[in-house]
Amino acid sequence: MRNNIILVGMMGTGKSTVGAVVAERSGYRLIDLDQRIEEEAGCTIPELFANQGESYFRDLESALLRKVLQEGEVVLATGGGAVLREENRSVMLENGWVAALTADLESILKRVGEDPNRPLLAGGARERLTVLLKERKHAYDFAHIKIDTSGKSPDTLASEILMHYRG
C-alpha cells in the first residue's frame, strides 16, 4: 500500500476543502482529481459531459486515478462519482487509505447549491441530490473510515482524519 490519503464522498461533503488542510498538516501534496481531469481534457467538467458524455469522463477519471496514486504521498480529493466503478474502488484500496466524507442533505445544499459547474445537479439541486444520496447510499462503504462533515470545521475534520490515518 502506498502512502496516500484518499478522500471520497458525495459532492459537497468537503473533500477538496478538508483535503487541503490534511495535505498541509501531513506534508503530502493535494491533488484534486476533478481539477486534474479538467487539465488533461483542456475543458471544464460540464463541457466534458456535454461534448464527450459521462462515459468518456468516467474513463478519463479512472485512468487519472490510477496514475496519480502511483505518485505516492498525496492527499487525493476524488470526484463524488469516482467510487461508482469497482476498478476504482480496488485501485484506491490497493494504493492508499480511504476516508469517506458524508454530510446531510441540507449541509450539501448549503455548500453546492445550484453550482453550474456540477452537471449532475442540473434540473434542481435538492431533487437531484436526494436521488443521488439514495442511489449512492452504500457506494462509500468500502472506505476504511466514514466521517460525517455536517457542522464541523475543516480543521476539526483534518485532525480526525489524521488521527485515524496515523493511529
Secondary structure, 3 states (H helix, E strand, C coil): CCCCEEEEECCCCCHHHHHHHHHHHHCCEEEEHHHHHHHHHCCCHHHHHHHHCHHHHHHHHHHHHHHHHCCCCEEEECCCCHHHCHHHHHHHHHHCEEEEEECCHHHHHHHHCCCCCCHHHCCCHHHHHHHHHHHCCCCCCCCCEEEECCCCCHHHHHHHHHHHHHC
